[in-house]
Amino acid sequence: MYMVKGAAYAHTVDTYNWYMDQIRAAKPALATYLEGADPSLWSRVHCPGERYNLKTSNIAESINAMVKKAKDFPIPFLLEFIRERLSHWFLKRRENALGLTTDHSKGVEYLLSIREYYAGFMDVERIDDWHFQVKSTSGYYNVDLELRTCSCGVFDIEKIPCSHVIAAITMAGLSVSDYVSPAYKRNTCHSTYAHPLFPPPSRFSSVKKERCRPPKEKPTPGRKKKSRWQSWLEMARKRKHKPRKMPKAYTCSKCRLPGHTRPKCTADD
């Protein structure tokens, strides 16, 4: 599981290929499935757009969990429920953005403080006005402050200076804040949620009065299912148990042979 996560969050193509080689050596069928699933949809380094440092793969599950309470109600009420919830989220994020005392969001400021700490232990060699070579415990990295790139790939994708870039910026005597993408600025955070979501005007007077008849479709028997079936890994995390990497091997209590249980045993009594 960690190899799939490493391939998904890799910042360079070389790192992605290394993880895929490890997956292919362990489970070739899994590697074939991942390659056929279009890496641009699940791999950060192959994303054609600006992914920054955001994870967007679980947005559908988040919305489903949010509207779970209103799924059984009529569609107009469901839409109004979604509008109210989004309006509440927008208001909360606007207030958080107005309350910021720094140039960037709290998460970016915390990330920069950690990277600045590790940048202090790195050795920097200045090549020219814009190019630097930074030595860390994991190897050598080339930094280009003019094109805003680093060979580690973190700065190229996240648009937030990595530890190598911060070390180079410190030697050059420049400001780290100038190399952070405008998408993380305080004003950008506020303008993202600045548009209010107003409720629709009442239109009950223009609704045509008709007799409400029952639907023609026959409902299926049983209780309607609201949630999807969870995988064995999700169930193990929910119950706080350590998940089994392999399914349990059952043994027949009658013939003592593996692969089946007593009700399906064909051995003679």
N, C-alpha and C positions, 0 to 999 in steps of 0.2 A: 504493500500500500504506500509506503514512504517513497518508493521509486517512481510511482505514478505522480505523486504530489511533487516530487523533485522535478520531473519533466514538465509539469504544468506551470511551475513557478520559476523555471530557469530564466535567467536574464540574457544568456548568450546561446547561440546555436550550437556551439561546441558542448556546452553543458547539457543542453537538451539531447543531443545525439548520444552523449555518454550514458545518460539515464535510459534512453531507449534501447541501447545495446545491452544494458543490464537486464531490462525487462524482457528483451528478446531471448537472452540466454536462459532466463528463469522460466518464462511462460511465453512461448512463441505465439500462441493463439491470442493472448492479451495484447501483445505488440501489434499484431495484424489488425485487431479491432480498433486500437487507438489510432493507428495510421489511417484507417479507413473512415474514421469519424471526423475528418477534417481538422487538423491541428490548429487552424486559425480560430476555431470556436472554443478551444479549451486550453491552448498553450499561450502563455503570456508573450513569449518571444516571437510567435508567429501571428500575433494579432495585428491586422492591417491598420487599425486606428490607434488613437492615443489612449492606452489603457491606464496610464499613470500607475498608482499603487492600489487601485480599487479592485475588488472582487465582485463580479456581477453574475456569477453562475447560479446563485440561490435566490435571485429576485422573485422568480415565479413562486417558489415555496414560501417566501416571506409574504407575498400578497395573498396567497391561498390561506395561510394561517391568520392573516388579518381579517379576511372576509368570511371566515368559517362560521361565525355567529349569525351572519345575515344571509347565508346561502338559501335558507328555506323560505325567505320572505319574497314578496313580489319584486320584480326588476326595478321599478322606480324607487322602492325603499332601499334596495341594494346599492343603486347608484348614489343615492343621497348618503348612505352609510360610508361609502368610499370617499365621497367628497368631504364629509365631516372629518374623517380620519386624516386625510391628506392635508386639510386645512389646519388641523391641530399640529401635525408634523411641521408644516411650513412655518407656522407661528413660533413654535419652539426653536427652530433652527435660526429664524430671524433674530430672536432675542439673544440666542447664544452668540451669533455673529456680532451683534451690537455691543455685547458685553466683553468682547475680546480686547485685551490691552496690549497685544502683540501684533506684529505684522502678518502673521499667519495663524492658521487654526492651531488648536491645542495639540492635536496629534502630530502635526508637522513640527512644531516647536520641540516637542518631546523627542521626536526622532532625530532632529538636528543636534540636540544636546548630547544624545548618546553617540552619534557619529563624530561630533567634535571631540569627545573624550578619547575615542580610539584613534582619531587623527593625530593626536598629540604624541603618540608612540611610533609614528611612521617617519621614515627618512625620505626627504624630497631632493631630487636633483633637477635643477632648472636647465632646460635645453635652450630655450629662447624666451621671447616675451610671453608666449602663449602656451608653449609645450613644456610638460614636466614628466618626469619618471618618478613614481612613488614606490617605495619598497615597504612592504608589510610582511607579516608572518606567513601569509599565504602566497607570496610571490611578488613579481614586479608588474606594475600597471602604468599605462601611458594615458596621460590626461591632456586634453586639448581644451583650454578655456575659451578659445575663440569660437570653435564649433560646438562647445558644450558637450563633449563626449568623454567617456572613460572606457578603457578596454574591459572592465569588469561587467559592463552592461547595465548596471543599476541606475546610473544617472541618465542614460539614454532612454530608458523606459519609464522610470518613475518621475522624471523631471525634478527630482530632489537631489541635491549634491550628496554623493556618497562620501565615505571617510577619505578616500583617495583625493577626490576633488576638493574637499574641505582643507586637506593638508596643502594642496597646491595653491588654493585661494589665500590661505594664511601666509605662505611664503611670498606670494605676489602682492600682499598688502591690500587685497580687495575685500569687498563685503560679501559674506555668504548669502545674505538676503537677496542680493541682486541676481543670483543664479538659481533661485527658486522660481518655478513656473508661476505665472500670474493666476493660474487656476487655484492655487492654494492661498492666495492673498485674502485678507480680511474683507475687502470690498467685494471681491468676487463671491465669497461665501454668502454675503448679505444679498447681493443682486440675484443670486441663483434662486432664492426663496422670497424675493421681494414682491412677486405678483400674488395678490390675495385670491383666494378661491371663494367667490360669492355664491350663495345658494340661488337656485333658479327662481324666477318670479312665479307666483301662484297663477295657475291657468285652469282652475276648476270650472270657471264660468264658460270656457270655450270647449269643454269636453262634451262630446256627443253622448246623449243618454241612450244606452242600449241595454237590452236584457243580457245579463251575464249567464252564459251557458257552460256546462261542464266540458272539459276537453275531450276530444274524440279518442286520444291515445289511451290505451289501457295501461295502468301502472303495473310495473313488475312486482311480483310477490317479494315479501321480505322488507327489512328496514333499509332505507337508502344509505349508501356508503358515503361518508363525508371526507374521510382521510384515505390516503393511499397506503398500500402495504409497505411496511418498512423493511429494509434489508436486515440481514443478521448482524451487520456491524452497527447499524443505528439502534437496534434493539439492545445490543450489548452495552452501548454507551448510555442508553436510557436507564438500564438496570444497574449501571455501574459495575458490570462484570467484565472480566478480561475476555475478549472475543477469541474463539477458536479459529486458527488459521485453516484447519482442515475439518470437514464434517466428521461427526462421531461415527466410529465403526461399530455396528451392531453385531451381536453374536447370538445365535439361536440357543435358547436354554434347553432345547430338547436334544439336538444332535451336536451341539457345541461347535458348529461351523459358522464362520463369519459370512456376511452378505445378506442375511435374511433374519426374520424373527420367527417365533414359535407358531403364530397363526398361519404363516405361509410356508411352513416346513413340509417337505414332501417325503421325509424319511418314514419308514414303516415303524409302527408302534411295537 
